[in-house]
Amino acid sequence: MKSQPKIFQNNLRDTNRTEKFEDNPIIRQQVVTLDRLSGDVTNSMANLRLKALQSSGRTTNIAIRGQSNWVQVGPTATTGGGTISSYYYWKGLLPFDQRKEVLVTGRVTAIIVDPFDQNSNTIYLGSALGGVWKTSDGGRNWTPTSDEADSLAIGAIAMDPQNRYILYAGTGEGNFSGDSYYGMGVIKTIDGGKTWKSCGDDQRDFFINSRFCRLVINPSVTTTLFAAVRSSQYSRSASGIFRSKDSGTNWTKLDNGIKDTTGIGATDIAINPKDPNIAYAAIYNDGIYKTTEANTNQPLWIKQNLPGFSPVRTCLAISPSYPEIVFALASDDNEDIKQLYRTSNAGETWERIDISISKNTSPWGDGNIGGQGSYNLHISVDPVSPDIVYLGSISLWKAIRNTSTNTWQFIDIGKAIHPDQHAFAVDPNNPFIIFAGNDGGIYKSIDAGETWTDTINEGLCITQFEFMSNHPNSDAVAFAGAQDNGTLQYRNNSVFCTADGGDGGYVVVDPMEPYNVIHQYIRTSLYHSKQAGKKDSWIPIYPPSDSPAYFYAPFALDQSNTNNIAFGASNKIIFDKNQGLAGWSTSKGDLDSVNLSGMTVHNPLQNNTDDWITALNYVNSNLIYVGTNRGKIFRITKSGENWNKPLSIHSSTMPSHWIWDIASYPGKESEIVVVMAGFRNDVLKGSHVWYGTISADGQTKWEDINPRNENGEIINIPVNCISIDEDPSMNIHDMYIGTDIGVFKSTNSGKNWTIFNQGLPNCAIYDMRIQYKPVKLLRLVTHGRGMWERRLDVSTLPAVDLFVRDHLMDTGRSRPSDTWSNMSPDIRAGFEDSFQDEDPDLTVQLGAALRWYMCPDIKIDVSKGENSYQMEVEDVDYVKFETKLYNRSAKRAHVNRVYVQIHNRGIQSANEKVTVKLLYADLTDSAIDVREYRDLPKDLWTTFPGHFTDNEYWKSVGEAKFLPSGPKTLSNTEPTILEWDWNIPRDVGDNLWLLVIVDSTEDPIPDSSKVFDLYELVRNEKRAAVRLINVTS
């Protein structure tokens, strides 16, 4: 959502407070782009980013086999995503129990269903900053296809109607929000998405920084393309209707008869499928034009006369079955979507369709299908009937015409999916199958919108993150705030969980007490959880809002006493001594506030000369560093209970760029590194990265340590975050910076930098943190390709990296997997998992002791009485395994379904044979706490994966299974589920060991790990895990 209150996604909390902070697309656009707009105004941001890419010497980000590379963490799906239904509830139009939640991934901007595929299993989609994705099996598996392209911001996609392997993608997202990122022209594939290449440097330079709203291809002459393009921020960018006659290499502006579109542009173009000489164009803030000579050198456009038409953004749709019927949907000056028009005679006359809905049925009021029309707007006509039209706004509507009365019925069919509709497609082989693309991803209906499925969303990693925070003691947990998809929790699986709804900004996990988590919705809307971020555990801790604050205003915990919290509101820092839980009292001792002298408190969205707080580093209880949107840096110290006057420590030689992050050098609180956004120009020639040393008298020496190319020239790119390795064994601490073109690393305090992008998609890095326990890795979040991580403590890793978990917090990296000693394990659950056992008394609670025999990747399902199994075998994928399937006690003399989840953290999928074998044995009479159990069969390893003969105690569960097998694969981005039917003998005891062993030629179990002691095997071998199960009759 962009202009409506986020209350419907925010657990319906504190209505009055949340209503003050509506998520407005214009505000977010200004906030998100101001940091980059500071600086060069003579070049587009996209052109400057392209120059930075070229200047950096980057050739490829492809991962290097055998080395430590960046690997995708996820999310490939997030559970608990918000839907329109909650907004209906909030407006009193829907009962509480009819609210829905769905899987979400990220913003989808374009959908193409391959008409040559008779089964309609081949689908392409474009994403806001995640590139082009493809599935060949109807959405079971998705593959990113354009990670190496200069721009991953996709606005439009078109497929050659005569050749399914040729597709074009217009880069630059045409949805006009602040994070609708840089466009760099048209890219093309001729091999069905295996490779993408620019259509040429000339067209790239021509369209650089433009936003593609539509690409269409002449169905008769498929080398002819048409584009509707709108410029982003600069009048120099291409804007309007364009045509290419040579497959996208060269383009001509078609503006004969159209008003000057410089800096305004076109928002849609539609071609008559039966006569491609007829075309309609929608011009931003103007109207609709038609030509009957679209393929001539310079066709004449005639403006259409639509009675009472007052459009801002307009979308068009031609009926495929009756192309003389054309529809137009438009937003107005208030962003409302109330204007729907139809012509049945190819534009000779137009009629306005009465949108017959009222405020009693629509949350948006009489005759209004939704707001924020410049952001979410599309229209599509049913391919068979011209009397069925789909309208995209915040929700998705279906309009049906009564041919007898010429009246229309409007049905909101989008209540059960995520809001903010951007893309739509109809299955070319079945008009009842439709696809919706929105801020939550892609959704599918097989009954023309009556019901929806979200499983097609699984596998896309396109979340647009803002900020993140790691768990201090475990690499199994992290939190990150996401655009329009809330604050998300990583829980040791690529399926993330929604910790809280709405937008997600800054988030902090208390490093001393990780059960305490604080996150931001927007502005001063902060929330606190004492239950490790469990959904619905959040308490509002709003700072005083008498001073305005940025959309994502910074807050930080005191690194020496994490009870102390600081919040940056405009030019004021507000402190609380109990993480905001004291209510930010104004009484002395509970609340301190520090005003930064010389800073104004006007709205910087209206006046770019104002200074607002954008970065905080709360070094200790007596020291805090502050950065502003205009490049100012302050050092504030505390004497007793009072904060001293802020000391300005920035230099006149430093540019007045937006400061996103400040890091203090480990062990030296008077040495800091500051990173800045923006682009330097002839006036602002300074660096984006500065090293400051503050002397005892407050004088600061600043050193420019910006990355440079081989010619010594500054790489001119916004820097969004910095992490400095605090390993005490280092004399010189490694530094990492996240930029709009990836990660740079320095091993000598910034004197030299190297590109550190191996395996990373070509997108913007918004935040990063180093994880130190139990292994050292660098984790980051991107704004369009999810969360990624890279090991820092090893230099070599296998390309295929298989594992199964010994317990919920085991990531397969640290061996032994536990520090178990009698009854006092050191590893405890960092989150609650109610699906680990159907019995609430046996499930894993937050803080529960974890043992080596608690493998969460093994679950049993069995029919109970008259009740059936929980779900069909073919429906159990990794998402349902983690979030829907309860582990049940096994039953003797019954068919038990045993599910096993296998993980692969490598840089590639497991292409060669992976073997998975299950064994079981009775628990001995001795207590397991002294580790008395039967050794594994003596011939287990020599006969593996076949049947061993030493089977007195251990026995096989059926035959070993292998991957890949049929539709089952083992990718490096999503776990795979295998199932065994197991009829448990009547003579077994009440407890069984259930052991899984995974082996492969690409990541084999080493001979040294092939032991017979169960305890030693499981704890020390990441490809083996055991679960102690209960058995009943």
GIHUMO-V413479 format. One record per helix or strand of 3 or more residues. SS is the DSSP state (~ for helix, > for strand). FROM is the first residue (numbers start at 1). TO is the last residue. Records with the same first field share a line. If there is no record, write none. Layout:
# GIHUMO-V413479
SS = FROM-TO  FROM-TO
This chain:
# GIHUMO-V413479
~ = 6-9  15-20  25-37  45-55  84-90  96-98  201-207  455-457  834-836  873-875  878-883  928-930  940-943  1007-1009  1014-1020
> = 71-74  77-81  102-104  108-113  123-127  131-135  154-159  167-171  186-189  210-217  225-231  240-244  266-271  279-283  287-291  314-318  326-331  337-343  378-381  388-392  396-402  407-412  421-426  434-438  441-445  464-470  477-482  486-491  495-500  507-509  517-520  526-529  538-540  555-557  565-569  572-576  591-595  613-620  623-628  633-639  659-665  668-676  689-694  700-704  719-724  735-739  742-746  765-771  777-783  787-791  858-861  895-904  914-922  961-963  976-983  991-1000  1024-1032
